[in-house]
Amino acid sequence: MRTNSLRASLAGAVLLALACTGAHARDAAAGRAKSQVCMVCHGPVGVSTTPDAPHLAAQPAIYVAAQLRAYRAGTRKHEVMGVIARTLTDDDIDNLAAWYASIQIEAEAPR
């Protein structure tokens, strides 16, 4: 009986976690296609080409999505990003976040 209760609790926790993270389809390929405008400042694979734009490659999807939603809502301010983010749907944001999170990068500490 205790094992069934534990399994039910774990299943409930997993379902709750999925609901809280917005567990709907995220399409990295669609995000890559949508990222064309991002490439001007953030580079073709999310490695910034300008000193005042952050690298997006390998950033956690939850972080990228939260920042884009904040720009869209106006709670995070940036002249260019505010304008761009206002045009994005929730699916666009989730897909862009999936694209940037899917990029693998390597870092090496200085010797």
N, C-alpha and C positions, 0 to 999 in steps of 0.2 A: 504494500500500500504506500509506503513512504517513497519508494522509487517512482511510482506513478505521479505522486504529488510533486516530486522534484522535477520530473520530465515536463509536467504541465507548467510549472513555474518557469523553467528554462525556455520552453516554447513561447510562453507569454512575454518573457523578456526579449526574446529575439524579434517577435512581432512588434513590440513597442519600439525597439531600436530602429527597425526598418521604417516604421511610420514616422519617427522623429527625424530621420535623415532624408525624408522625401524620396523614398525608394521607388521612384518611377523611372522609366527608361531614360538612360543617358546614352547618347550616341556620339562617340569620339570622332567618327568620320564626319558627321554633320557639323560638329564643332570645328573641325579642321577647315571645312568648307566655309563656315561662317567667320573664321579668324582672319580672312583676307584684310579687313580694315585694321585689325590689331597689329599686323605685320609691320606696318610703317614705323611704329615705335618699339614694339616688343619682339621684333624679328620673326623670321619665317618659322622657327621652331621654339618660340617663346624665350629666346635669349636676347635681351634688350640690345638695341642698336643705338640708343641715346642714353646719356648719363642720368637723366631724370626720370626714366621709366624703369620699373622693376622687371626682373626676370620672372616669367610665368611658368617656364618649363619645370615640370615635376612638383609644382605646388599642389598641395592637397585640394581636391575638388571642392570640399566643403568651404575652404578658405576663399578660393577664387569666386565661387558662387556668392558667398556672403558679401564680398567686396563689390561685385558687380551689382548686386541688389541694393547695397548701400548707395552706390553712385546713382542708380536709377531712382531711388527714393529721395535723393538729395541730402541724406544724412552724412554722406562722405562727399567732400567737395573737391572737384578738379574741373577746370574749365572744359577740357576736351572730353574727359571720361564721362562727365555728366551728360553731355550731348549724345555721345555714342551709346551709353547705357540706356538712355530713355527709349531707344529704338528696339531694345532687346526684349523678347518674351521670356517667360520662365523657362520654356524648353530651350531657347537659344542659350540662356545663361547656363543651364545644366549641361548642355552639349559642349559649350566652350570650356567649362570647368573639367569635363571628362577628357577633352582633348589635351588640355595643358597638363592634367594629372597623369595622362598616359605616356608622356614624353619622359624618357629616361636620360639622366645626366650623370656624369661622374665628377667628383670633386677630389682634389688632392691637396693635402696640407703642405704648406711650405716646409722646406727642409732647413 
